[in-house]
Amino acid sequence: MTRFVIVWGTSSGAGKSWLATALCRSAARRGIDVAPFKAQNMSNNARVVPRGDGGLGEIGSAQYFQALAARAVPHTDFNPVLLKPERDTASQVVVDGVADAALSRMPWRDRSALLAPRAQAALRRLAARHELIVVEGAGSPAEINLAPQDYVNLGTARWARAMGVTQALLVTDIDRGGAFAHVHGTWALLPDDLRPMLAGYVLNRFRGDAALLEPGPQQMRALNGLRLAGVIPLRRDHGLPEEDGLMDESGPRVQGAGPAALRVAVLAGPHISNLDEFTPLARVPGLRMRWARDVAAVEGADWIVLPGSKQTSGDLAWLHASGLAHAVQRHARAGRPVLGVCGGLQMLGHTLHDPDGCDGEAFVARPGLGLLPVATHFGPHKRLQAAHVRFAAPQGAWAALRGVEASAYEIRCGHTLAEGPHAVLHDAAGLPIGWQAGPVLGVYAHGLFESPAVIKALFGAAVPTLDEAFEGLADLVDAHLEPTLLQQLLHGA
């Protein structure tokens, strides 16, 4: 019988994704056939993976990484519903890897009834193929205002219970404060039929003297019967890309260690997407990466990076309103490197065309930053591709990439036409997907910095791999979760 381990959180950001990833690797290295599952994710960080019909689709990056940690081939069944925010009150709905325009237009409560059966079917398929399923919840399972439509936490738990042995862990971020109140409040608001699933709670991101926790765990056990499953120490550089968070509200966040030899500013627009692909940059020796939202944050930068965007035209407008557009143009005209990835490439071009409003508000033509001799036309078709790419003969600051090959992926709307023979990057079919003009390079390939060959060519360095990050996370749970409980969760005995 299939076993299920559900990872719930007391809130968003409590540590569900990393704990689920760690459990996937811990199980995999014990020889268990394990797979991840999240019924619905909300993120603009996505990866291209196979669908059940043999085509390609999208899933959230967190489930992609969990699949790699589980040593399983990533698949759309791992995340059957993905919501990609386009603005505060609207999201693109991706079901079984494919964007669904009709569902995207529906009110949230109405569409949940249609999405739940699709998610349940995916979980049933996984249960038929795998020995253990590690389920990640969303937000909190105690959102009582959403309970009737909450198939991601409550519905999934009931489906799993009907398919096999099911237990849950509740993780909370003790570094934020109020951890015991969050745990007890979540337990108290869980539906009566699901409380017995809770095998224990995990205090995440703990720092200091563990003796100071007493007598909290004993009082919690007396109050609601919950056992302390483990205390996970704070690890700031665990190597797993953050799913959504990139900077504190108080200001720019700088990543990197040691003396700064190279300063890279990544522009963090309001519709930024696929930000997780820049995690390796922060681990390059001597490199300082700064998430930049104003002109001051790019002062003194050696490189400026324009990342992907869920709404290119909206982020381009933000660049102009913030003054960053002029800062990027000054930087490039001074001969300093600028890199645009996907939406960033589109912004760097001469013009954007979107007469049908596929990227947002409809417009016939809108000027870009004018730093690349390309023009982009938006349409309803979304290109999904995962393949090797190859650099031809880039010049100047990018010359080190000459002949470099890497695994990459494309998730984009928009077709880009070049106005001259400036192509320097090609996909597996030989089609151009990257162009250069002086110090400015624009590419449609996501994930280049996850390639050891690219990191070596550009920086002469190596950074820890994702697999090493997975091993480190598994070491954390093996060392800090209660051993008998961990054995019970993973082996069912």
DRENFIGU-864081 format. One record per residue (C-alpha): residue in three letters; residue number from 1; x, z, y. Coordinates in pm, whole numbers. Each point is the difference from the previous one (the first is absolute). Layout:
residues N
NODE   rest    nr        u        w        v
NODE    ALA   NUM        X        Z        Y
...
END
This chain:
residues 493
NODE   rest    nr        u        w        v
NODE    MET     1        0        0        0
NODE    THR     2      128      -90      346
NODE    ARG     3      117      288      217
NODE    PHE     4      -45       18      375
NODE    VAL     5      188      206      258
NODE    ILE     6     -166       -3      341
NODE    VAL     7      201       85      312
NODE    TRP     8     -230      124      275
NODE    GLY     9      114      118      342
NODE    THR    10     -134      253      245
NODE    SER    11       37     -265      271
NODE    SER    12      156     -336       73
NODE    GLY    13      379       30        6
NODE    ALA    14        6      300     -234
NODE    GLY    15      225     -179     -249
NODE    LYS    16     -234     -175     -244
NODE    SER    17      187     -331       -9
NODE    TRP    18      346      144      -62
NODE    LEU    19     -129      249     -262
NODE    ALA    20     -186     -275     -186
NODE    THR    21      315     -214       13
NODE    ALA    22      211      288     -131
NODE    LEU    23     -241       67     -286
NODE    CYS    24        4     -370      -92
NODE    ARG    25      379        0      -34
NODE    SER    26        9      341     -170
NODE    ALA    27     -245     -130     -261
NODE    ALA    28      176     -335      -39
NODE    ARG    29      337      153      -75
NODE    ARG    30     -167      215     -268
NODE    GLY    31     -105     -320     -173
NODE    ILE    32     -366       18      101
NODE    ASP    33     -189     -324       71
NODE    VAL    34     -119       87      352
NODE    ALA    35     -165     -191      284
NODE    PRO    36     -115       95      352
NODE    PHE    37     -347      -38      148
NODE    LYS    38     -161       42      340
NODE    ALA    39     -357     -122       24
NODE    GLN    40       25      -73      372
NODE    ASN    41      293       11      235
NODE    MET    42        4      -46      377
NODE    SER    43      326     -144      125
NODE    ASN    44      153     -303      163
NODE    ASN    45      299       37     -231
NODE    ALA    46      -68     -230     -294
NODE    ARG    47      184     -186     -276
NODE    VAL    48      -70     -321     -190
NODE    VAL    49      -69       53     -372
NODE    PRO    50     -171     -181     -291
NODE    ARG    51     -379        1      -37
NODE    GLY    52     -193        2     -325
NODE    ASP    53      -85     -371       31
NODE    GLY    54      366     -100       19
NODE    GLY    55        8      -41      378
NODE    LEU    56      158      223      264
NODE    GLY    57     -159      276      203
NODE    GLU    58       76      300      221
NODE    ILE    59       23      370      -72
NODE    GLY    60      113      292      215
NODE    SER    61      374       54        6
NODE    ALA    62      -39      355     -133
NODE    GLN    63     -150     -126     -327
NODE    TYR    64      263     -272      -18
NODE    PHE    65      275      262       16
NODE    GLN    66     -187      223     -247
NODE    ALA    67      -13     -292     -243
NODE    LEU    68      375      -50       31
NODE    ALA    69       50      373      -53
NODE    ALA    70     -219      -20     -311
NODE    ARG    71      207     -299     -121
NODE    ALA    72     -322     -200      -10
NODE    VAL    73      -53     -353      130
NODE    PRO    74     -192       34      331
NODE    HIS    75     -358     -128      -21
NODE    THR    76     -310       -5      219
NODE    ASP    77     -177      237     -243
NODE    PHE    78      227      277      129
NODE    ASN    79     -173      -20      341
NODE    PRO    80     -322     -200      -32
NODE    VAL    81     -120       63      356
NODE    LEU    82      232      -20      301
NODE    LEU    83     -122       47      356
NODE    LYS    84      230     -153      262
NODE    PRO    85      -88      137      347
NODE    GLU    86      -42     -265      268
NODE    ARG    87     -121      238      273
NODE    ASP    88     -130      356       21
NODE    THR    89     -345      -85     -136
NODE    ALA    90       61     -299     -228
NODE    SER    91      212      -88     -303
NODE    GLN    92       58     -302     -216
NODE    VAL    93     -125       79     -351
NODE    VAL    94      219     -124     -286
NODE    VAL    95     -165       22     -345
NODE    ASP    96      196      -66     -318
NODE    GLY    97      274     -137      222
NODE    VAL    98     -210     -246      201
NODE    ALA    99     -137       43      355
NODE    ASP   100     -381       -2        9
NODE    ALA   101     -140     -100      339
NODE    ALA   102     -360       94      -81
NODE    LEU   103       92      353     -111
NODE    SER   104      226       37      303
NODE    ARG   105     -301      -51      225
NODE    MET   106     -220      256     -178
NODE    PRO   107      -44      363      116
NODE    TRP   108      223      242     -190
NODE    ARG   109     -276      192     -176
NODE    ASP   110     -175     -318     -114
NODE    ARG   111      307     -167     -141
NODE    SER   112      114      310     -193
NODE    ALA   113     -282      -51     -250
NODE    LEU   114      129     -352      -66
NODE    LEU   115      368       95      -17
NODE    ALA   116      -34      295     -237
NODE    PRO   117      -89     -210     -309
NODE    ARG   118      301     -226       62
NODE    ALA   119      229      302       16
NODE    GLN   120     -156      154     -311
NODE    ALA   121       49     -324     -193
NODE    ALA   122      370       -5       94
NODE    LEU   123       44      359     -117
NODE    ARG   124     -171      -82     -328
NODE    ARG   125      238     -292      -57
NODE    LEU   126      300      224       66
NODE    ALA   127     -132      269     -236
NODE    ALA   128      -15     -261     -276
NODE    ARG   129      362      -98       55
NODE    HIS   130      187      321       81
NODE    GLU   131       55      345     -146
NODE    LEU   132        6      187      333
NODE    ILE   133     -147      -88      340
NODE    VAL   134      128      180      312
NODE    VAL   135     -283      -17      253
NODE    GLU   136       65       46      370
NODE    GLY   137     -290      120      212
NODE    ALA   138      -62      -87      363
NODE    GLY   139       -6      241      292
NODE    SER   140     -177      307     -136
NODE    PRO   141     -256       34     -282
NODE    ALA   142     -183      259      213
NODE    GLU   143     -138     -228      272
NODE    ILE   144     -358      113      -54
NODE    ASN   145     -137     -243      259
NODE    LEU   146      133     -289     -211
NODE    ALA   147      -69      141     -348
NODE    PRO   148     -290     -233      -91
NODE    GLN   149      224     -305       55
NODE    ASP   150      331      153     -111
NODE    TYR   151       81     -205     -308
NODE    VAL   152      373       26       76
NODE    ASN   153       26      374      -72
NODE    LEU   154     -324      127     -151
NODE    GLY   155     -121     -317     -167
NODE    THR   156      339      -76     -154
NODE    ALA   157       26      355     -138
NODE    ARG   158     -335      -36     -173
NODE    TRP   159       86     -343     -138
NODE    ALA   160      329      134     -135
NODE    ARG   161     -169      302     -155
NODE    ALA   162     -232     -235     -191
NODE    MET   163      296     -204     -129
NODE    GLY   164      245      269     -105
NODE    VAL   165      167      334       61
NODE    THR   166       21       55      376
NODE    GLN   167      183      260      206
NODE    ALA   168       76       19      370
NODE    LEU   169      267      142      228
NODE    LEU   170      -70       89      362
NODE    VAL   171      296      -47      234
NODE    THR   172       29      150      349
NODE    ASP   173      267      -19      271
NODE    ILE   174      114      357       58
NODE    ASP   175      232     -112      282
NODE    ARG   176     -309      -62      215
NODE    GLY   177     -128      355      -46
NODE    GLY   178     -329      125     -138
NODE    ALA   179       75     -117     -354
NODE    PHE   180     -189      276     -183
NODE    ALA   181     -306      -47      222
NODE    HIS   182       11     -376      -65
NODE    VAL   183       20       52     -375
NODE    HIS   184     -280      253      -16
NODE    GLY   185     -223     -198      237
NODE    THR   186       46     -315     -206
NODE    TRP   187      -79      189     -323
NODE    ALA   188     -311      155      156
NODE    LEU   189     -134     -337      119
NODE    LEU   190       65     -191     -323
NODE    PRO   191     -314      -81     -199
NODE    ASP   192      -65      263     -268
NODE    ASP   193       48     -247     -286
NODE    LEU   194      349     -102      120
NODE    ARG   195      155      341       73
NODE    PRO   196       89       59     -368
NODE    MET   197      229     -306       13
NODE    LEU   198      243      176      234
NODE    ALA   199      301      106     -204
NODE    GLY   200      177      143      304
NODE    TYR   201      126      -59      352
NODE    VAL   202      338     -111      131
NODE    LEU   203      160      131      319
NODE    ASN   204      190     -297      139
NODE    ARG   205      283      -17      259
NODE    PHE   206       93      367      -26
NODE    ARG   207      309      128      177
NODE    GLY   208      128      353       21
NODE    ASP   209      -14      300     -228
NODE    ALA   210     -247      -48     -287
NODE    ALA   211      -44      376      -25
NODE    LEU   212     -195      -16      326
NODE    LEU   213     -284     -175     -183
NODE    GLU   214      -93      326     -175
NODE    PRO   215     -264      129      -40
NODE    GLY   216     -178     -324       96
NODE    PRO   217       -3     -164     -345
NODE    GLN   218     -131      319     -165
NODE    GLN   219     -273       38      260
NODE    MET   220      -96     -366      -39
NODE    ARG   221      -24       41     -378
NODE    ALA   222     -227      303       45
NODE    LEU   223     -212     -185      256
NODE    ASN   224      -69     -324     -182
NODE    GLY   225      196       -4     -326
NODE    LEU   226      241     -272      113
NODE    ARG   227      359       22     -122
NODE    LEU   228      303      -96      206
NODE    ALA   229      129     -310     -179
NODE    GLY   230      321      -27      198
NODE    VAL   231      182       33      330
NODE    ILE   232      175     -322      107
NODE    PRO   233      284       40      251
NODE    LEU   234        9     -214      313
NODE    ARG   235      201     -319      -53
NODE    ARG   236       34     -203      318
NODE    ASP   237      184     -294     -153
NODE    HIS   238     -161      -47     -339
NODE    GLY   239       19     -380       32
NODE    LEU   240     -366      -84      -67
NODE    PRO   241     -142     -211      286
NODE    GLU   242     -268      173      205
NODE    GLU   243     -340     -155      -60
NODE    ASP   244     -114        1      362
NODE    GLY   245      180      258      215
NODE    LEU   246      282     -128      216
NODE    MET   247       41      223      302
NODE    ASP   248     -110      325      152
NODE    GLU   249     -255      -10      279
NODE    SER   250      250      175      226
NODE    GLY   251      233     -296       12
NODE    PRO   252      223     -247     -186
NODE    ARG   253      133       97     -336
NODE    VAL   254      364      -76      -71
NODE    GLN   255      119      -36     -358
NODE    GLY   256      354       -9     -136
NODE    ALA   257      299      230      -41
NODE    GLY   258      362       10      112
NODE    PRO   259      161     -168      303
NODE    ALA   260     -205     -293      130
NODE    ALA   261      182     -332      -23
NODE    LEU   262     -316     -214       15
NODE    ARG   263     -326       84      177
NODE    VAL   264     -316     -179     -115
NODE    ALA   265     -332       29      184
NODE    VAL   266     -311      -92     -203
NODE    LEU   267     -298      -61      228
NODE    ALA   268     -293      209     -122
NODE    GLY   269     -307     -179      131
NODE    PRO   270     -355      126      -53
NODE    HIS   271      -63     -244     -286
NODE    ILE   272      337       29     -175
NODE    SER   273       -3      -90     -370
NODE    ASN   274      244       18     -290
NODE    LEU   275      212      254      184
NODE    ASP   276      119      138     -334
NODE    GLU   277      237     -294      -44
NODE    PHE   278      232      146      265
NODE    THR   279       64      326     -188
NODE    PRO   280      336     -126     -138
NODE    LEU   281      128      -56      355
NODE    ALA   282      -13      372       69
NODE    ARG   283      230       58     -297
NODE    VAL   284      276     -241      107
NODE    PRO   285      311      200       93
NODE    GLY   286       58       -2      375
NODE    LEU   287     -337     -159       83
NODE    ARG   288     -257      169      224
NODE    MET   289     -356     -133      -27
NODE    ARG   290     -246       88      274
NODE    TRP   291     -375      -65       -4
NODE    ALA   292      -59     -123      356
NODE    ARG   293     -323        7      198
NODE    ASP   294      136      -30      354
NODE    VAL   295      280     -168      193
NODE    ALA   296      213      315       11
NODE    ALA   297       13        6     -380
NODE    VAL   298      171     -342      -17
NODE    GLU   299      262       72      265
NODE    GLY   300      345      -25     -155
NODE    ALA   301     -128     -156     -324
NODE    ASP   302      232     -245     -173
NODE    TRP   303     -288     -160     -191
NODE    ILE   304     -370      -26       75
NODE    VAL   305     -240      -57     -291
NODE    LEU   306     -359     -120       37
NODE    PRO   307     -172       97     -328
NODE    GLY   308     -313     -135     -165
NODE    SER   309     -340       45      160
NODE    LYS   310     -360       10     -123
NODE    GLN   311     -100     -151      337
NODE    THR   312      278     -207      150
NODE    SER   313     -184      -86      321
NODE    GLY   314      -87      367       59
NODE    ASP   315      359      115      -45
NODE    LEU   316      123     -284      222
NODE    ALA   317     -235      122      274
NODE    TRP   318      136      353      -52
NODE    LEU   319      357     -129       40
NODE    HIS   320      -90     -148      338
NODE    ALA   321     -197      304      118
NODE    SER   322      280      241      -95
NODE    GLY   323      278     -205      157
NODE    LEU   324      165      -47     -339
NODE    ALA   325      -52     -378       11
NODE    HIS   326      243      -28      294
NODE    ALA   327      238      243     -169
NODE    VAL   328       13     -217     -313
NODE    GLN   329       52     -314      206
NODE    ARG   330      283      162      201
NODE    HIS   331      160      122     -322
NODE    ALA   332       -5     -349     -155
NODE    ARG   333      121     -174      315
NODE    ALA   334      295      238        7
NODE    GLY   335       95     -139     -340
NODE    ARG   336      -98      310     -201
NODE    PRO   337     -176      -36     -337
NODE    VAL   338     -378       -4      -28
NODE    LEU   339     -180      -16     -335
NODE    GLY   340     -369      -79      -45
NODE    VAL   341     -170       52     -337
NODE    CYS   342     -331     -177      -71
NODE    GLY   343     -222       99      296
NODE    GLY   344      321       71      190
NODE    LEU   345      112     -359      -64
NODE    GLN   346     -334     -128      131
NODE    MET   347       34      204      320
NODE    LEU   348      350     -138       61
NODE    GLY   349     -128     -360        7
NODE    HIS   350     -118     -212      290
NODE    THR   351     -375       11      -67
NODE    LEU   352     -273      149     -218
NODE    HIS   353     -321     -189      -76
NODE    ASP   354     -310      177     -136
NODE    PRO   355     -318     -193       95
NODE    ASP   356     -209      170     -273
NODE    GLY   357      117      357       66
NODE    CYS   358      157       43     -346
NODE    ASP   359      263      235      143
NODE    GLY   360     -240      180      233
NODE    GLU   361     -141     -133      327
NODE    ALA   362      -38     -379        2
NODE    PHE   363      223     -201      234
NODE    VAL   364      120     -359       21
NODE    ALA   365      361       65       95
NODE    ARG   366      195      305      103
NODE    PRO   367      370        9       96
NODE    GLY   368      235      195     -221
NODE    LEU   369      336      142      103
NODE    GLY   370      153     -348        7
NODE    LEU   371      315       94     -192
NODE    LEU   372      -52     -221     -306
NODE    PRO   373      -96     -370        7
NODE    VAL   374     -308       49     -221
NODE    ALA   375     -379        5       42
NODE    THR   376     -246      185     -226
NODE    HIS   377     -357     -104      -83
NODE    PHE   378     -227      265     -155
NODE    GLY   379     -264      -78     -261
NODE    PRO   380     -206      181     -264
NODE    HIS   381      244      -66     -285
NODE    LYS   382      236      284      -92
NODE    ARG   383      329      -89     -163
NODE    LEU   384      117      235     -276
NODE    GLN   385      334      -75     -161
NODE    ALA   386      266      197     -188
NODE    ALA   387      318     -194      -69
NODE    HIS   388      371      -34       56
NODE    VAL   389      108     -132      337
NODE    ARG   390      330     -148      112
NODE    PHE   391      175      -14      335
NODE    ALA   392      155     -335       90
NODE    ALA   393      250       10      285
NODE    PRO   394      -96      250      270
NODE    GLN   395      241       25      290
NODE    GLY   396      146      264      230
NODE    ALA   397     -125      353      -56
NODE    TRP   398     -180     -111     -317
NODE    ALA   399      281     -209     -151
NODE    ALA   400       74      268     -260
NODE    LEU   401     -328      -95     -172
NODE    ARG   402      122     -352      -81
NODE    GLY   403      -87      -78     -363
NODE    VAL   404     -148      345      -69
NODE    GLU   405     -290        9     -246
NODE    ALA   406     -253      283      -22
NODE    SER   407     -335       96     -147
NODE    ALA   408     -269        6      268
NODE    TYR   409     -373      -36       52
NODE    GLU   410     -241     -156      248
NODE    ILE   411     -336      139      114
NODE    ARG   412     -121     -192      301
NODE    CYS   413     -257     -202      182
NODE    GLY   414      121     -277      225
NODE    HIS   415      190     -324      -46
NODE    THR   416      318      -45      205
NODE    LEU   417      142     -332      112
NODE    ALA   418      358      -33      125
NODE    GLU   419       88     -227      289
NODE    GLY   420      350      -78     -123
NODE    PRO   421      235       22     -304
NODE    HIS   422       60      374       29
NODE    ALA   423     -109      115     -347
NODE    VAL   424      244      248     -155
NODE    LEU   425     -212      161     -275
NODE    HIS   426     -188     -173     -282
NODE    ASP   427     -234      117     -275
NODE    ALA   428       36      -80     -370
NODE    ALA   429     -165     -341       53
NODE    GLY   430      242      -87      280
NODE    LEU   431     -256       39      278
NODE    PRO   432      127      144      330
NODE    ILE   433     -113      356       69
NODE    GLY   434      265      106      253
NODE    TRP   435      141     -143      323
NODE    GLN   436      286       87      238
NODE    ALA   437       64      -67      366
NODE    GLY   438      324      155      128
NODE    PRO   439       -8      376      -72
NODE    VAL   440     -372      -11      -90
NODE    LEU   441     -103      -19     -367
NODE    GLY   442     -361      -15     -121
NODE    VAL   443      -94       21     -369
NODE    TYR   444     -324        8     -196
NODE    ALA   445      169      183     -287
NODE    HIS   446      -81      370      -31
NODE    GLY   447      227      238     -189
NODE    LEU   448      338     -151       84
NODE    PHE   449      156      340       77
NODE    GLU   450      -99      115     -348
NODE    SER   451      251     -255     -135
NODE    PRO   452      349      140      -72
NODE    ALA   453      142     -347       71
NODE    VAL   454     -149       -6      352
NODE    ILE   455      117      354       77
NODE    LYS   456      349      -81     -128
NODE    ALA   457       23     -325      198
NODE    LEU   458     -119      148      330
NODE    PHE   459      156      345      -12
NODE    GLY   460      268      -11     -269
NODE    ALA   461     -166      301     -160
NODE    ALA   462     -219      111     -286
NODE    VAL   463     -296      235       27
NODE    PRO   464     -174      209     -267
NODE    THR   465     -247     -207     -200
NODE    LEU   466     -370       65      -46
NODE    ASP   467       67       85     -362
NODE    GLU   468      240      271      108
NODE    ALA   469     -274      134      231
NODE    PHE   470     -246        9     -291
NODE    GLU   471      250      190     -211
NODE    GLY   472       53      252      278
NODE    LEU   473     -374       57       38
NODE    ALA   474      -40       49     -375
NODE    ASP   475      287      250        8
NODE    LEU   476     -190      195      267
NODE    VAL   477     -319       35     -202
NODE    ASP   478      188       70     -323
NODE    ALA   479      192      278      172
NODE    HIS   480     -276      153      211
NODE    LEU   481     -332      -45     -181
NODE    GLU   482      -87      267     -254
NODE    PRO   483      148     -141     -327
NODE    THR   484     -288       88     -231
NODE    LEU   485     -254     -149      238
NODE    LEU   486      206     -316       50
NODE    GLN   487       23      -44     -377
NODE    GLN   488     -375       46      -26
NODE    LEU   489      -73     -251      275
NODE    LEU   490      227     -274     -129
NODE    HIS   491      -25       48     -377
NODE    GLY   492     -342      156      -29
NODE    ALA   493      134      294     -199
END
